[in-house]
Structures are given as structure tokens and as C-alpha cells.
Amino acid sequence: MKELKIFNSLTKRKENFVPISKDKIGMYICGPTVYDYPHIGNARPLVVFDVLYRLLKKIYGNNNVTYVRNITDIDDKIIESSKKNNKSIRELTKTITTSFHEDCKYLNCLEPSFEPKATEHIKEMISMVTNLIKNKHAYENERHVYFSVSSFKEYGKLSNKNSEQLVAGSRVEVSKYKKDPLDFVLWKPSETDDPGWDSPWGRGRPGWHLECSVMSEKFLGKKFDIHGGGLDLIFPHHENEIAQSRCANKTDNFANYWVHNGFVTFDKEKMSKSIGNIVMIHKLRANINGQVVRLALLSSHYKQPLDWNEKLIKESQNTLNKWYSQFEKTDSVEFQEDVLHPLLEDLNIPEYISKLHLLYDESSKGNKSSKVKFLSACKLIGLLEEDKESWESFKKSKAHVDENFINQKIKDRNKARKEENYKLADTIRKELENNGVIIEDQQDQTNWKYK
């Protein structure tokens, strides 16, 4: 079989994937911070790295790949959201984590080998911070502990920027406790009402970056094969992980391959709460089949931007309608090696999908062997795993959107128009169109109808 090639964000080039051990492949993907419901931008890495996980299992064997995806259940955003929504942190994180798992199931993502929670690894985090202070890579200042970036000479290699560039254009935290603007927090004190744990530096809680370093080491070791996540995590999160892990463990490397997926926009605009165009995954569940969402998210190369829009959803729906005409239950995993080639070339899923169309054409001519290959190839990327009856049943039951949903959206839109927030009003109109609803403004009222 042709070798797997991956674009490595660390070296900025496509490389042959050479695992540390062929019978022990390790992959760590940054999971959600459970302060709010996941949106379509969060769904993209879920689906992209699920395909990579499936491919690695196909190449190296089901039992030889360990996939770790964490849950960040302690963070300043969680504390803030808890207070804002008048919910306990326990209730908030449990609600969002449950919804996240339902989203994963909806998108047909395989469960990871391990899904550690940050709050379950505080002891190990305190140990790593102690080690970093001992090795003079960190310092304490009034119960705050910071990593000293100047102590790690290779800082900035992943983001390909020097310290001046990083400070000028970054999201670095401003704090009077730092010796250097780039230094980042490892441990911070907790207020009386905030969650905290006893430590050598007083009652407090860990920094976000520290959590992933500790959990990846626990389940994959001090060095492992693949670390991934969204493009926005390169700096500061992944840059900081590398620094603290290598300095704590005195290693010349952390993860061998860094893989990052591109951003998702909505109708060619950046998704933003202020604009009101963030598409939550759990709100899609009622009206769009998860396979449609999955195929849509796989329609662009993972490194490129993806625009979420009505046309994309319709095209994905139509493709699956067509493909389901060839559906039949099969346990076969028969493959043509050349069909796999696009996936082996840095996970080129769009080209792989074009090969699926060719296999479908052959299958639709009545070629039994082609049908088995087509169905097997679909299943490899997590499609056509739902039987035809379920697919047809979902289509019929969701042919029309719930009227309460429509009426509430029209109310929201009218309010936005009254406040002269025309951008939000237009976003709501497009959302309704995406759900098959046309609205018409007539004098003092808004009427609607199904497409």
C-alpha cells in the first residue's frame, strides 16, 4: 500500500507518516471547553479527525491506534458562563458534555479510546508545575505560577513567528505578575466562590494549556505521533503545550506531526455571537440528517476554509439521496487500493468523494462487485452506515420544520429589524431558508411558507 502523507504544521511541509511504533499509534486531539454548546466550527475537527482515526485503524489495525480527545471542564470561560446563566459549574459542564456526546453520535463519530477530563488530573498538573519550577522554566509570583518563555529557545517554531511578532499580534494575557509579556499561566489563585484545589502555591486552578500537556502524557507518553485541532489553536495553545511539555520532560520533541483544520465561515462571513450567525450543532439535529452535515463538512480539503451555506447543505443532501439508491447491508470491507490513494495524500477527502461518485456510477449499472466496493468506501469515511429505511424515515419526518420554531425565529427577526440590526435579521432569514422556509414581509406582518 502507498504510504500515508500528512502536512505537518511544525515543519510546514507534507511528510511521509512514520509512526514511533506501528503497533502503538498515538493521536491527541483537543476537545471542547464545555462552557457553551458546540457550533459547526467545532464540528469540523470532530469529523476530520474521525476520518483520520478510521484511516489509521484501516492501515495499522483496529487495536493499534489510541485516540485521545479531552474534555476541558475547568476554565475561566466556564466560571463566567456558570455565573451568567445562574447554574452550578457541575450542572453546566454536565449539560454541555452530554450535548457534545449527542453531537458526536449525530455526526457518526467513533468514540475515542480515552476521553479524560481536566478536573480528574489536577494532581498530575501540580506535579508538572512543580517540576517546571524546579528546572527553572517557571516562577511563582503572589500565588500565580507562570512559564518563563525565554527559558525555551525554540518557542515560536510552530507558529513560525519570533517573540516580537507573537506579542504584537497575539491573544497573550496582560498581567502585572508576569516577568515577560509572552509568559503564560500554569496555575492561578481561585476566589472563595470559584472552584479550586490545594497546591504548594495556595488554593487555585490550572491554566488551560497545562491541562492538555498532562493528559496527553498520561495516555500517550512523553512523545507521541499526532497532535491535532483547529487552526486557531496553533498559537497560543499548541505553542505553549510544546514549550511546557518539552521543558518538563526534558525531551527533544513532543508530538511528531501537528495537524490543523481550517476555519468555517457562514455565508462567507466569520461566525460571531455579535452578528448572531453561529450555527449550533444541537439545533441542526431536528431538521438535518447528521450524514448530510458530515458530508458537507468533508466537502473541502481539511486545511482549507469551509463556507457553511444553503447550497452546500442541498448538494450534500442530494448526493446522499442518490447514493442511498445503491444501499444494502454488507459487512464486507472490500477495497480497491487506488480508491484509498486520495486519503493517503494528506487526507484529500474531496478527491476521495469524487472517486465515490465514480464507484456509484459503476454500481448503478448493476455491477455487484462495484456496489460492495462503493459501500465499503463510503463506510470508511463514516457515510451510509445508517440503513435506507432510517434515512427515508428521517427525510419524511423532517420534511417540514416545527411551526413553533418558525414563529420564534420570525419574532427574533422582527425584533432585530426594530433595533435596526439588519445583519442579524438577514442571518435569521437565511437560517429559515436553510430549513426550507420562505418568509415574506407584507405591510405590518411577516408571512411564511414551505419551499
C-alpha positions as CSV (number, residue, x, y, z in Angstrom):
1,M,0.0,0.0,0.0
2,K,1.1,3.6,-0.7
3,E,2.4,5.4,2.3
4,L,0.3,7.9,4.3
5,K,1.4,11.5,3.9
6,I,0.4,14.3,6.3
7,F,1.0,18.0,6.2
8,N,3.0,18.8,9.3
9,S,2.3,22.3,10.7
10,L,5.5,22.1,12.6
11,T,7.8,21.7,9.6
12,K,5.4,23.4,7.1
13,R,5.6,20.6,4.6
14,K,3.9,17.3,3.6
15,E,5.7,14.3,5.0
16,N,5.5,10.6,5.0
17,F,3.9,9.4,8.2
18,V,6.4,7.3,10.1
19,P,4.9,6.2,13.4
20,I,7.1,5.8,16.6
21,S,5.7,2.2,16.7
22,K,3.5,0.6,14.1
23,D,1.6,-1.3,16.8
24,K,1.0,1.7,19.1
25,I,-0.1,4.8,17.1
26,G,-0.9,7.7,19.3
27,M,-3.2,10.7,18.4
28,Y,-4.3,13.5,20.7
29,I,-7.0,16.0,19.6
30,C,-8.1,19.0,21.6
31,G,-11.7,18.5,22.7
32,P,-14.3,21.0,23.8
33,T,-14.2,23.5,26.7
34,V,-17.7,22.8,28.0
35,Y,-19.0,26.3,28.7
36,D,-21.4,26.6,25.8
37,Y,-23.0,24.3,23.2
38,P,-20.6,23.3,20.3
39,H,-21.1,25.0,17.0
40,I,-20.5,24.0,13.4
41,G,-16.9,25.3,13.6
42,N,-16.3,22.8,16.4
43,A,-17.9,20.0,14.4
44,R,-15.3,20.3,11.6
45,P,-12.3,18.9,13.7
46,L,-14.6,16.2,15.1
47,V,-15.4,14.9,11.7
48,V,-11.9,15.5,10.1
49,F,-10.0,13.7,12.8
50,D,-12.6,11.0,13.0
51,V,-11.8,10.2,9.3
52,L,-8.1,10.2,10.2
53,Y,-8.7,7.9,13.1
54,R,-10.7,5.5,10.8
55,L,-7.9,5.6,8.2
56,L,-5.2,4.9,10.8
57,K,-7.2,1.9,12.1
58,K,-7.6,0.7,8.5
59,I,-3.8,0.9,7.8
60,Y,-2.4,-0.2,11.2
61,G,-5.2,-2.3,12.7
62,N,-8.2,-1.6,15.0
63,N,-6.2,-2.4,18.2
64,N,-3.1,-0.5,17.3
65,V,-4.4,3.1,17.3
66,T,-5.0,5.1,20.5
67,Y,-7.1,8.2,20.0
68,V,-7.3,10.6,23.0
69,R,-9.7,13.6,23.0
70,N,-10.0,15.6,26.2
71,I,-12.8,17.5,27.9
72,T,-11.8,20.8,29.4
73,D,-14.2,21.1,32.4
74,I,-12.4,23.8,34.4
75,D,-11.7,27.2,32.7
76,D,-12.4,30.9,33.2
77,K,-15.0,30.8,30.4
78,I,-16.8,28.0,32.3
79,I,-16.8,30.0,35.6
80,E,-18.1,33.1,33.7
81,S,-20.8,31.2,31.9
82,S,-21.9,29.5,35.2
83,K,-22.4,32.9,36.8
84,K,-24.1,34.4,33.8
85,N,-26.6,31.5,33.5
86,N,-27.1,31.1,37.2
87,K,-26.1,27.4,37.0
88,S,-23.6,25.5,39.1
89,I,-20.4,24.6,37.3
90,R,-21.3,20.9,37.8
91,E,-24.7,21.3,36.2
92,L,-23.4,23.5,33.3
93,T,-20.5,21.2,32.4
94,K,-22.6,18.1,32.7
95,T,-25.3,19.6,30.4
96,I,-22.8,20.7,27.7
97,T,-20.8,17.5,27.9
98,T,-24.0,15.4,27.4
99,S,-25.0,17.6,24.4
100,F,-21.5,17.3,23.0
101,H,-21.6,13.5,23.1
102,E,-25.0,13.6,21.4
103,D,-23.5,15.8,18.7
104,C,-20.7,13.3,18.2
105,K,-23.2,10.5,17.8
106,Y,-25.3,12.7,15.4
107,L,-22.2,13.2,13.2
108,N,-21.4,9.5,13.3
109,C,-18.0,10.0,15.0
110,L,-16.4,7.0,16.6
111,E,-15.8,7.2,20.3
112,P,-12.1,8.0,21.2
113,S,-10.0,5.4,23.0
114,F,-9.9,7.8,26.0
115,E,-11.7,11.0,26.9
116,P,-10.0,12.4,30.0
117,K,-11.5,15.3,31.9
118,A,-9.2,18.1,33.2
119,T,-10.6,18.0,36.7
120,E,-9.6,14.4,37.1
121,H,-5.9,15.2,36.6
122,I,-5.2,18.1,39.0
123,K,-2.6,16.1,40.9
124,E,-0.6,15.4,37.8
125,M,-0.9,19.1,36.8
126,I,0.5,20.2,40.2
127,S,3.3,17.7,39.7
128,M,4.2,19.1,36.2
129,V,4.2,22.7,37.5
130,T,6.4,21.7,40.5
131,N,8.8,20.1,38.0
132,L,8.9,23.2,35.8
133,I,9.7,25.5,38.8
134,K,12.5,23.1,39.9
135,N,14.0,23.1,36.4
136,K,13.8,27.0,36.3
137,H,11.3,27.0,33.5
138,A,8.6,28.6,35.7
139,Y,8.3,31.0,38.5
140,E,5.8,31.9,41.2
141,N,4.6,35.5,41.9
142,E,1.9,36.1,44.6
143,R,0.3,32.6,44.2
144,H,0.4,32.8,40.4
145,V,2.8,30.5,38.5
146,Y,4.0,31.4,35.0
147,F,6.0,29.6,32.4
148,S,9.2,31.5,31.5
149,V,9.1,31.6,27.7
150,S,12.7,33.0,27.5
151,S,13.9,29.7,29.1
152,F,12.8,27.7,26.0
153,K,14.8,28.8,22.9
154,E,12.6,27.1,20.3
155,Y,9.4,29.0,21.4
156,G,7.5,30.2,18.3
157,K,8.6,27.4,15.9
158,L,5.1,26.0,15.4
159,S,3.5,29.4,14.7
160,N,6.6,30.4,12.7
161,K,7.0,33.8,14.5
162,N,9.6,35.5,16.7
163,S,8.7,36.9,20.1
164,E,8.1,40.4,18.9
165,Q,5.6,39.2,16.2
166,L,3.9,37.0,18.8
167,V,3.4,39.8,21.3
168,A,2.2,42.3,18.6
169,G,-0.5,40.1,17.0
170,S,-1.5,37.7,19.7
171,R,-4.1,37.0,22.4
172,V,-1.5,37.0,25.2
173,E,-2.9,37.7,28.6
174,V,-1.8,41.0,30.2
175,S,-0.8,40.6,33.8
176,K,1.2,42.5,36.4
177,Y,2.5,39.2,37.7
178,K,4.5,38.4,34.6
179,K,8.2,39.0,34.0
180,D,7.7,38.9,30.3
181,P,4.5,39.6,28.1
182,L,4.8,36.2,26.5
183,D,4.9,34.2,29.7
184,F,1.8,32.2,30.2
185,V,-0.1,31.0,33.3
186,L,0.4,27.5,34.7
187,W,-1.5,28.0,37.9
188,K,-3.7,30.8,39.2
189,P,-5.4,31.5,42.6
190,S,-9.1,30.9,42.9
191,E,-11.5,33.3,44.6
192,T,-13.5,31.9,47.5
193,D,-16.6,31.1,45.4
194,D,-14.7,29.8,42.4
195,P,-13.6,26.1,42.0
196,G,-10.1,25.5,43.3
197,W,-7.6,22.8,44.6
198,D,-5.0,23.0,47.3
199,S,-1.4,23.3,45.9
200,P,2.0,24.4,47.1
201,W,1.1,27.9,45.8
202,G,-2.2,28.1,47.7
203,R,-5.8,27.2,46.6
204,G,-6.1,27.7,42.9
205,R,-6.7,26.1,39.5
206,P,-4.6,25.1,36.4
207,G,-4.0,27.1,33.2
208,W,-5.7,25.8,30.0
209,H,-2.5,24.9,28.2
210,L,-1.2,22.8,31.1
211,E,-4.2,20.6,31.1
212,C,-3.6,19.1,27.6
213,S,0.1,18.6,28.3
214,V,-0.7,16.5,31.3
215,M,-3.5,14.4,29.8
216,S,-1.6,13.7,26.5
217,E,1.4,12.5,28.5
218,K,-0.7,10.3,30.8
219,F,-2.4,8.4,27.9
220,L,0.2,8.6,25.1
221,G,3.6,9.2,26.8
222,K,6.1,12.0,26.7
223,K,6.4,11.6,22.9
224,F,3.6,10.5,20.5
225,D,2.7,10.6,16.9
226,I,-0.1,13.1,16.0
227,H,-1.5,16.2,17.8
228,G,-4.4,18.0,16.1
229,G,-7.0,20.6,16.4
230,G,-8.4,23.8,14.7
231,L,-6.1,26.3,13.1
232,D,-6.9,28.8,15.9
233,L,-5.1,26.6,18.4
234,I,-1.7,26.9,16.9
235,F,-1.0,30.0,19.0
236,P,-1.0,30.3,21.9
237,H,-2.4,26.9,22.9
238,H,-0.3,24.4,21.0
239,E,2.8,26.6,21.1
240,N,2.5,26.6,24.9
241,E,1.9,22.9,25.1
242,I,5.1,22.2,23.2
243,A,7.1,24.5,25.5
244,Q,5.9,23.2,28.8
245,S,5.9,19.5,27.8
246,R,9.4,19.5,26.4
247,C,10.8,21.5,29.3
248,A,9.0,19.4,32.0
249,N,10.0,16.1,30.4
250,K,13.5,17.2,29.0
251,T,12.7,15.8,25.5
252,D,13.8,17.0,22.1
253,N,10.2,16.6,20.8
254,F,6.6,16.3,21.9
255,A,4.3,15.3,19.0
256,N,5.9,14.3,15.7
257,Y,3.1,15.6,13.5
258,W,0.9,18.6,14.1
259,V,-2.3,18.6,12.0
260,H,-4.7,21.6,11.9
261,N,-8.0,22.1,10.1
262,G,-9.2,25.4,8.5
263,F,-11.9,27.7,9.7
264,V,-15.6,27.5,9.0
265,T,-17.5,30.6,7.8
266,F,-21.2,31.2,7.4
267,D,-22.3,32.5,4.0
268,K,-18.7,33.8,3.6
269,E,-18.8,35.7,6.9
270,K,-16.8,35.0,10.0
271,M,-19.1,33.4,12.6
272,S,-19.7,35.7,15.6
273,K,-22.0,36.0,18.5
274,S,-22.3,39.7,17.9
275,I,-23.6,39.1,14.4
276,G,-25.7,36.2,15.5
277,N,-24.7,33.8,12.8
278,I,-23.3,31.0,14.9
279,V,-24.8,27.6,13.9
280,M,-25.1,25.3,16.9
281,I,-24.9,21.6,16.2
282,H,-27.7,20.6,18.5
283,K,-30.1,22.9,16.7
284,L,-29.3,21.2,13.4
285,R,-30.3,17.8,14.8
286,A,-34.0,18.4,14.5
287,N,-34.1,19.2,10.8
288,I,-30.9,18.0,9.0
289,N,-29.7,14.4,9.0
290,G,-26.3,14.0,10.6
291,Q,-24.9,12.3,7.5
292,V,-25.7,15.5,5.5
293,V,-23.8,17.6,7.9
294,R,-20.9,15.2,7.9
295,L,-20.6,15.1,4.1
296,A,-20.9,18.9,4.0
297,L,-18.0,19.2,6.5
298,L,-15.9,16.9,4.4
299,S,-16.5,18.6,1.1
300,S,-13.5,20.9,1.3
301,H,-9.9,19.8,2.0
302,Y,-9.4,19.9,5.8
303,K,-6.7,22.6,5.6
304,Q,-8.8,25.0,3.5
305,P,-11.6,27.2,4.8
306,L,-15.1,25.8,4.5
307,D,-18.2,28.0,3.9
308,W,-21.4,26.8,5.5
309,N,-24.3,27.7,3.4
310,E,-27.7,26.5,2.0
311,K,-26.2,25.4,-1.3
312,L,-23.7,23.2,0.4
313,I,-26.4,21.5,2.5
314,K,-28.6,20.9,-0.5
315,E,-25.7,19.4,-2.5
316,S,-24.8,17.1,0.3
317,Q,-28.5,16.1,0.7
318,N,-28.9,15.4,-3.0
319,T,-25.7,13.3,-3.1
320,L,-26.8,11.1,-0.2
321,N,-30.2,10.7,-1.7
322,K,-28.5,9.4,-4.9
323,W,-26.1,7.2,-3.1
324,Y,-28.8,5.6,-0.9
325,S,-30.4,4.2,-4.0
326,Q,-27.5,1.7,-4.0
327,F,-27.6,0.9,-0.3
328,E,-27.7,-2.6,1.0
329,K,-26.4,-4.1,4.2
330,T,-23.0,-5.6,3.9
331,D,-20.2,-6.5,6.3
332,S,-17.6,-6.6,3.5
333,V,-14.6,-4.2,3.6
334,E,-13.5,-4.9,0.1
335,F,-11.3,-2.1,-1.3
336,Q,-9.5,-1.1,-4.4
337,E,-6.2,0.3,-3.3
338,D,-6.3,3.1,-5.8
339,V,-9.6,4.3,-4.2
340,L,-7.7,4.9,-0.9
341,H,-4.9,7.0,-2.6
342,P,-6.5,10.4,-2.1
343,L,-6.9,9.7,1.7
344,L,-3.2,8.7,1.8
345,E,-2.3,12.0,0.2
346,D,-2.8,14.3,3.2
347,L,-6.4,13.2,3.7
348,N,-7.7,14.6,0.4
349,I,-11.3,13.8,1.1
350,P,-12.8,15.9,-1.7
351,E,-10.9,13.8,-4.3
352,Y,-11.9,10.6,-2.4
353,I,-15.5,11.7,-2.7
354,S,-15.1,12.2,-6.4
355,K,-13.9,8.6,-6.6
356,L,-17.0,7.6,-4.7
357,H,-19.1,9.2,-7.4
358,L,-17.3,7.1,-10.0
359,L,-17.9,3.9,-7.9
360,Y,-21.5,4.8,-7.6
361,D,-21.8,5.1,-11.4
362,E,-20.4,1.7,-11.8
363,S,-22.5,0.3,-9.0
364,S,-25.7,1.7,-10.5
365,K,-25.1,-0.3,-13.7
366,G,-25.7,-3.4,-11.8
367,N,-22.1,-4.4,-11.1
368,K,-22.3,-6.3,-7.8
369,S,-18.6,-6.1,-7.0
370,S,-18.6,-2.3,-7.7
371,K,-21.5,-2.0,-5.3
372,V,-19.7,-3.7,-2.5
373,K,-16.6,-1.5,-3.1
374,F,-18.7,1.6,-3.2
375,L,-20.5,0.8,0.1
376,S,-17.2,-0.2,1.8
377,A,-15.5,3.0,0.6
378,C,-18.5,5.1,1.9
379,K,-18.3,3.4,5.3
380,L,-14.6,4.1,5.6
381,I,-15.3,7.8,5.9
382,G,-18.4,7.3,8.1
383,L,-21.2,7.5,5.5
384,L,-24.0,5.2,4.6
385,E,-23.8,3.5,7.9
386,E,-27.5,4.2,8.6
387,D,-29.8,1.8,6.9
388,K,-32.0,3.0,4.0
389,E,-35.3,2.8,6.0
390,S,-33.9,5.1,8.7
391,W,-32.7,7.6,6.0
392,E,-36.0,7.7,4.3
393,S,-37.9,7.9,7.6
394,F,-35.9,10.9,8.7
395,K,-36.5,12.7,5.4
396,K,-40.2,12.2,5.7
397,S,-40.5,13.2,9.4
398,K,-38.4,16.3,8.9
399,A,-39.9,17.4,5.6
400,H,-41.5,20.4,7.4
401,V,-39.9,22.4,10.2
402,D,-41.8,22.8,13.5
403,E,-44.1,25.8,13.3
404,N,-43.1,27.0,16.9
405,F,-39.5,27.1,15.7
406,I,-40.5,29.2,12.7
407,N,-42.7,31.6,14.6
408,Q,-40.0,32.2,17.2
409,K,-37.4,32.9,14.5
410,I,-39.8,35.4,12.9
411,K,-40.2,37.1,16.3
412,D,-36.4,37.3,16.7
413,R,-36.1,38.7,13.2
414,N,-38.8,41.4,13.7
415,K,-37.0,42.4,17.0
416,A,-33.7,42.7,15.2
417,R,-35.3,44.8,12.4
418,K,-36.9,47.1,15.0
419,E,-33.4,47.6,16.6
420,E,-32.0,48.2,13.1
421,N,-29.8,45.1,13.4
422,Y,-30.3,44.3,9.8
423,K,-27.3,41.9,9.6
424,L,-28.9,39.7,12.3
425,A,-32.3,39.9,10.6
426,D,-30.8,38.8,7.3
427,T,-29.0,35.9,9.1
428,I,-32.3,34.7,10.6
429,R,-34.0,34.9,7.2
430,K,-31.1,32.7,5.7
431,E,-31.4,30.3,8.5
432,L,-35.1,29.8,7.8
433,E,-34.3,29.3,4.1
434,N,-31.8,26.7,5.0
435,N,-34.6,24.9,6.9
436,G,-36.9,25.1,3.8
437,V,-38.9,28.1,4.9
438,I,-39.6,31.2,2.8
439,I,-40.7,34.4,4.6
440,E,-42.4,37.4,3.0
441,D,-42.9,40.8,4.6
442,Q,-46.2,42.4,3.9
443,Q,-47.1,45.7,5.5
444,D,-47.1,45.2,9.3
445,Q,-46.8,41.4,9.3
446,T,-44.5,38.6,8.1
447,N,-45.9,35.5,6.4
448,W,-44.1,32.3,5.8
449,K,-44.4,29.2,3.6
450,Y,-42.5,25.9,3.0
451,K,-40.4,25.8,-0.2
